[in-house]
Amino acid sequence: MNNYELILILNPDLSSKFDDFQTKFEKTLKDIKFKISKLENIGRRQLAYSILNHNKGHYVIFQIEGPSEAALEIESKLKYDTSVIRHLLLKVDTPFLEDSLLLIESREAKKTPQEEDQTKDKQKSTPVEANGDTSNESPVEEESKDGE
């Protein structure tokens, strides 16, 4: 059994119907004896260039495990699936089960201004001493003591 990372860029019109695509695709993977380790639904993002007259795409990343013969079958099924704009199937040594940078970036971009203000307020409400000194002496007094 090999580990794979499958990145899909779907037609942006499918964003609202992604659950249907997901269940259909998961069934396809299970039929060819693939096990899904992780699924990251990134969502709609701007493409670097237009693909099939689409300027946006719905990004999905799968961490899957299965036989190498089945990987060829997945490639051929994805090639002829009209809902998939682009795909990339990579063989990896170990599956990366942490959140991808793309997912983290899209979460930060979706934050509302109110959430950002709340996080800034939390950072301001917890003052931290720069040098760890909690004495009440001013820096000027400390310098004069050192100079004597």
C-alpha positions in Angstrom: 0.0 0.0 0.0 1.3 3.4 -1.0 0.5 6.8 0.4 -0.7 9.5 -2.0 -1.7 13.1 -1.9 -4.5 14.1 -4.4 -5.1 17.7 -5.1 -8.2 18.6 -7.0 -9.3 21.9 -8.5 -13.0 21.6 -9.2 -15.4 23.7 -11.3 -16.3 26.7 -9.0 -20.0 26.2 -9.8 -19.8 23.0 -7.8 -18.9 24.8 -4.5 -22.6 24.7 -3.4 -22.9 21.0 -4.5 -19.5 19.9 -3.0 -21.1 17.4 -0.6 -22.7 15.5 -3.5 -19.3 15.4 -5.3 -17.5 14.3 -2.1 -19.8 11.3 -1.4 -19.6 10.2 -5.1 -15.8 10.5 -5.2 -15.3 8.8 -1.8 -17.5 5.9 -3.1 -15.3 5.7 -6.2 -12.1 5.7 -4.1 -13.5 2.9 -1.8 -14.5 0.9 -4.9 -10.9 0.9 -6.1 -9.7 -0.1 -2.6 -8.4 3.3 -1.5 -8.6 4.4 2.1 -9.0 8.1 2.8 -6.7 9.3 5.6 -7.6 13.0 5.5 -9.8 15.4 3.5 -9.2 19.2 3.4 -12.0 21.2 1.7 -10.2 24.5 1.1 -13.0 26.1 -0.8 -13.1 28.6 -3.7 -9.9 30.5 -4.5 -8.7 32.7 -7.3 -6.7 30.9 -9.9 -3.3 32.2 -11.1 -4.5 32.0 -14.7 -7.8 31.1 -16.4 -8.5 27.4 -16.9 -11.3 26.4 -19.2 -12.7 30.0 -18.9 -12.8 29.8 -15.1 -11.0 32.4 -13.0 -11.8 30.6 -9.7 -11.6 27.0 -8.6 -12.8 24.9 -5.6 -9.7 23.3 -4.0 -9.7 20.0 -2.3 -6.8 17.9 -0.9 -7.1 14.2 -0.1 -4.5 12.1 1.8 -5.2 8.6 0.6 -3.6 5.1 0.8 -4.0 2.3 -1.7 -2.3 0.1 -4.3 -0.3 1.5 -7.1 -2.4 -0.2 -9.8 -5.5 1.7 -8.5 -3.6 5.0 -8.8 -3.6 4.7 -12.6 -7.4 4.0 -12.5 -8.0 7.2 -10.4 -5.9 9.2 -12.9 -8.0 8.0 -15.8 -11.3 8.6 -14.0 -10.2 12.2 -13.1 -9.1 12.9 -16.6 -12.6 12.4 -18.0 -14.5 13.9 -15.0 -16.1 17.1 -16.2 -16.3 18.6 -12.7 -12.5 18.4 -12.2 -10.6 21.3 -13.8 -7.1 20.1 -12.7 -5.8 17.3 -10.6 -2.4 16.2 -9.2 -1.7 12.8 -7.7 1.6 12.6 -5.8 3.1 9.6 -4.2 4.4 10.5 -0.7 6.5 8.5 1.8 4.4 9.4 4.8 1.0 11.1 4.9 1.0 14.7 6.1 -1.9 14.8 8.5 -1.5 18.4 9.7 -3.4 21.2 8.1 -1.9 22.4 4.9 -0.7 26.0 4.4 -3.4 26.5 1.8 -6.1 25.6 4.3 -4.6 27.8 7.1 -4.3 30.7 4.7 -7.9 30.4 3.5 -9.1 30.3 7.1 -7.2 33.5 7.9 -8.6 35.2 4.8 -12.2 34.3 5.9 -11.9 35.9 9.3 -14.2 38.8 9.7 -12.9 42.2 10.8 -14.6 41.7 14.2 -12.7 38.5 14.8 -9.4 40.2 13.9 -10.2 43.1 16.3 -11.0 40.5 19.1 -7.6 38.8 18.6 -5.8 42.2 18.7 -7.6 43.2 21.8 -6.6 39.9 23.5 -3.0 40.5 22.6 -3.1 44.1 24.0 -4.8 43.1 27.2 -2.0 40.8 28.3 1.1 43.0 28.7 4.4 41.3 29.0 7.5 42.7 30.6 10.3 42.9 27.9 13.2 42.1 30.3 11.2 40.2 32.9 12.2 42.7 35.7 9.1 43.5 37.8 10.9 45.9 40.1 9.5 49.5 40.4 12.9 51.1 39.7 13.2 53.2 36.6 15.9 52.5 34.1 17.5 55.8 34.8 18.0 54.9 38.5 19.5 51.5 37.5 22.1 53.2 35.3 23.1 55.6 38.0 23.6 52.7 40.5 25.8 50.9 37.9 27.9 54.1 37.3 28.8 54.5 41.0 
